[in-house]
């Protein structure tokens, strides 16, 4: 009986500690909500690099990577791609550089960048083709029935596509940027005059090629220069373990009246970073490495 009572007490104490830790870590430990003007001001203050960033070698490495990517797309946009007879991407073209600026590719994902940027091109290409198909269908029906109201009624189709795209943008955890690109490029190609349909096919095709070049440049720089996200996820989990060990050591050595240093917010940030990066690390191709334990990072 004493052993059973001791085990029951220990089990109850463990559950209490677990529930308390869950409550602390699942609470809102971030900064309080900010309005539009406050968020705008915070964004302006965040533009200049901090002293910690200026003293970090990774900060300069990241700026060089972005500069090289932009210069590559500027080069392709300036001189274009052609074989003398056929022009695939015309010169003096802002599409590649503009697409890179629009996408704002995320660094630090190494091989996962291939998956993410492929999804981005799916949004760009699908939005362009669906927009052109919608415009061509509306204009052909208007000309066949000689009814201008048919073109105006296609605003319902535009609303449906835009609504579905933005629903994906706001609700999807992994493909929000696909919905945003689909909405933007669909509107760019669908909301034009019917007189431009006959002459829009070649420019749209060249724009798609320019966007593809920009995505390939961004993906290539991500794959060649960024650190594996699986290593980053493991490092964040290790940081959480080290912070937990430090807290437990302070707890054992704590004396009455000494200062209590809160660590819940820091530990929560490490866990959130490890969870998000660990889930995305499953997208990385693993050729000679062991399979990624995806289930571990979702718990």
WOUR-V292413 format. One record per residue. N is the residue number from 1. RES is the residue in three letters. PSI is psi in whole degrees, -180 to 180 (NA if undefined). OMEGA is omega in whole degrees, -180 to 180 (999 if undefined). Layout:
BEGIN
{{N,RES,PSI,OMEGA} {N,RES,PSI,OMEGA}}
END
This chain:
BEGIN
{{1,UNK,-44,178} {2,UNK,-40,180} {3,UNK,-42,179} {4,UNK,-40,179} {5,UNK,-40,179} {6,UNK,-41,180} {7,UNK,-41,-180} {8,UNK,-41,179} {9,UNK,-43,180} {10,UNK,-40,179} {11,UNK,-43,178} {12,UNK,-39,178} {13,UNK,-41,180} {14,UNK,-41,179} {15,UNK,-38,179} {16,UNK,-44,179} {17,UNK,-41,179} {18,UNK,-44,179} {19,UNK,-38,178} {20,UNK,-43,179} {21,UNK,-41,178} {22,UNK,-41,180} {23,UNK,-40,-180} {24,UNK,-43,-175} {25,UNK,-25,-179} {26,UNK,-5,180} {27,UNK,169,179} {28,UNK,97,-177} {29,UNK,5,-179} {30,UNK,-170,180} {31,UNK,155,179} {32,UNK,162,-178} {33,UNK,149,-179} {34,UNK,147,177} {35,UNK,180,-179} {36,UNK,-44,-179} {37,UNK,-40,178} {38,UNK,-39,178} {39,UNK,-38,177} {40,UNK,-41,179} {41,UNK,-40,177} {42,UNK,-38,178} {43,UNK,-39,177} {44,UNK,-40,180} {45,UNK,-26,-179} {46,UNK,-8,-178} {47,UNK,-50,180} {48,UNK,140,179} {49,UNK,146,179} {50,UNK,170,179} {51,UNK,-36,178} {52,UNK,-39,178} {53,UNK,-41,-179} {54,UNK,-25,179} {55,UNK,2,-179} {56,UNK,135,178} {57,UNK,-30,-180} {58,UNK,-32,-180} {59,UNK,-47,180} {60,UNK,-36,178} {61,UNK,-40,179} {62,UNK,-40,179} {63,UNK,-38,178} {64,UNK,-41,179} {65,UNK,-45,180} {66,UNK,-39,179} {67,UNK,-44,179} {68,UNK,-40,179} {69,UNK,-45,178} {70,UNK,-40,-180} {71,UNK,-36,176} {72,UNK,-46,-180} {73,UNK,-34,175} {74,UNK,-37,179} {75,UNK,-48,179} {76,UNK,-36,179} {77,UNK,-32,-179} {78,UNK,-47,-174} {79,UNK,-20,178} {80,UNK,-176,177} {81,UNK,119,180} {82,UNK,161,177} {83,UNK,19,-179} {84,UNK,-46,-180} {85,UNK,-46,-179} {86,UNK,140,179} {87,UNK,114,179} {88,UNK,-47,174} {89,UNK,116,-177} {90,UNK,154,176} {91,UNK,170,-176} {92,UNK,51,-174} {93,UNK,127,-178} {94,UNK,0,-174} {95,UNK,-49,-178} {96,UNK,-50,-179} {97,UNK,-37,179} {98,UNK,-35,178} {99,UNK,-42,177} {100,UNK,-43,178} {101,UNK,-33,-178} {102,UNK,-38,-177} {103,UNK,-35,-176} {104,UNK,68,-176} {105,UNK,146,-178} {106,UNK,129,178} {107,UNK,170,175} {108,UNK,13,-175} {109,UNK,-3,179} {110,UNK,-118,-174} {111,UNK,-24,177} {112,UNK,-20,177} {113,UNK,-31,178} {114,UNK,-44,179} {115,UNK,-45,-176} {116,UNK,-43,-179} {117,UNK,-28,172} {118,UNK,-41,176} {119,UNK,-37,177} {120,UNK,-43,179} {121,UNK,-31,175} {122,UNK,-42,177} {123,UNK,-41,-180} {124,UNK,-51,-177} {125,UNK,-43,-179} {126,UNK,-42,178} {127,UNK,-41,180} {128,UNK,-46,-177} {129,UNK,-42,178} {130,UNK,-38,178} {131,UNK,-43,179} {132,UNK,-39,178} {133,UNK,-41,179} {134,UNK,-44,180} {135,UNK,-44,-180} {136,UNK,-40,178} {137,UNK,-46,-179} {138,UNK,-43,-178} {139,UNK,-37,179} {140,UNK,-41,177} {141,UNK,-38,178} {142,UNK,-42,180} {143,UNK,-35,-177} {144,UNK,-45,-178} {145,UNK,-5,-178} {146,UNK,48,-177} {147,UNK,104,-179} {148,UNK,-24,-177} {149,UNK,-21,180} {150,UNK,-44,179} {151,UNK,-39,179} {152,UNK,-33,180} {153,UNK,-19,180} {154,UNK,-2,173} {155,UNK,-24,177} {156,UNK,-41,178} {157,UNK,-43,179} {158,UNK,-44,179} {159,UNK,-41,-179} {160,UNK,-44,-180} {161,UNK,-44,180} {162,UNK,-39,179} {163,UNK,-46,179} {164,UNK,-38,-179} {165,UNK,-45,-180} {166,UNK,-27,173} {167,UNK,-42,175} {168,UNK,-38,-178} {169,UNK,-42,-175} {170,UNK,-21,-173} {171,UNK,-26,-176} {172,UNK,135,-180} {173,UNK,-32,-173} {174,UNK,-19,-174} {175,UNK,32,-180} {176,UNK,-39,-178} {177,UNK,-28,176} {178,UNK,-44,178} {179,UNK,-39,179} {180,UNK,-46,180} {181,UNK,-39,178} {182,UNK,-44,-180} {183,UNK,-44,-175} {184,UNK,-48,-176} {185,UNK,-26,172} {186,UNK,-47,179} {187,UNK,-34,-178} {188,UNK,-35,-177} {189,UNK,-26,-176} {190,UNK,-32,-173} {191,UNK,65,175} {192,UNK,176,-178} {193,UNK,154,180} {194,UNK,-26,-179} {195,UNK,-17,-178} {196,UNK,3,-177} {197,UNK,-44,-176} {198,UNK,-33,-177} {199,UNK,4,-174} {200,UNK,-15,-174} {201,UNK,-51,-179} {202,UNK,-46,176} {203,UNK,-38,178} {204,UNK,-40,178} {205,UNK,-43,179} {206,UNK,-35,176} {207,UNK,-40,177} {208,UNK,-42,178} {209,UNK,-40,177} {210,UNK,-40,177} {211,UNK,-38,178} {212,UNK,-40,177} {213,UNK,-42,180} {214,UNK,-43,-179} {215,UNK,-38,178} {216,UNK,-42,178} {217,UNK,-46,-180} {218,UNK,-42,180} {219,UNK,-43,-179} {220,UNK,-44,180} {221,UNK,-36,177} {222,UNK,-45,-177} {223,UNK,-38,-175} {224,UNK,-30,-169} {225,UNK,-24,-172} {226,UNK,155,177} {227,UNK,150,180} {228,UNK,133,-179} {229,UNK,-24,176} {230,UNK,-35,176} {231,UNK,-38,179} {232,UNK,-41,179} {233,UNK,-43,178} {234,UNK,-37,179} {235,UNK,-40,178} {236,UNK,-39,177} {237,UNK,-36,176} {238,UNK,-39,177} {239,UNK,-38,177} {240,UNK,-41,178} {241,UNK,-42,178} {242,UNK,-40,178} {243,UNK,-38,178} {244,UNK,-42,177} {245,UNK,-39,180} {246,UNK,-40,179} {247,UNK,-44,179} {248,UNK,-37,178} {249,UNK,-40,177} {250,UNK,-36,-180} {251,UNK,-41,180} {252,UNK,-39,-176} {253,UNK,7,-175} {254,UNK,137,177} {255,UNK,149,-178} {256,UNK,131,-180} {257,UNK,-12,179} {258,UNK,161,-175} {259,UNK,138,176} {260,UNK,122,-178} {261,UNK,115,-179} {262,UNK,138,-180} {263,UNK,4,-177} {264,UNK,-41,-178} {265,UNK,-44,180} {266,UNK,-44,179} {267,UNK,-36,178} {268,UNK,-41,179} {269,UNK,-41,178} {270,UNK,-43,-179} {271,UNK,-42,180} {272,UNK,-43,179} {273,UNK,-43,-180} {274,UNK,-38,-178} {275,UNK,-47,-178} {276,UNK,-43,-180} {277,UNK,-33,178} {278,UNK,-36,177} {279,UNK,-37,-179} {280,UNK,-22,179} {281,UNK,-20,178} {282,UNK,-17,179} {283,UNK,-16,-178} {284,UNK,133,174} {285,UNK,132,-179} {286,UNK,101,-173} {287,UNK,-55,-178} {288,UNK,-3,-180} {289,UNK,164,178} {290,UNK,157,-179} {291,UNK,143,-179} {292,UNK,127,-179} {293,UNK,79,-175} {294,UNK,-36,-179} {295,UNK,-30,-179} {296,UNK,-35,-172} {297,UNK,-4,177} {298,UNK,-1,-178} {299,UNK,NA,999}}
END
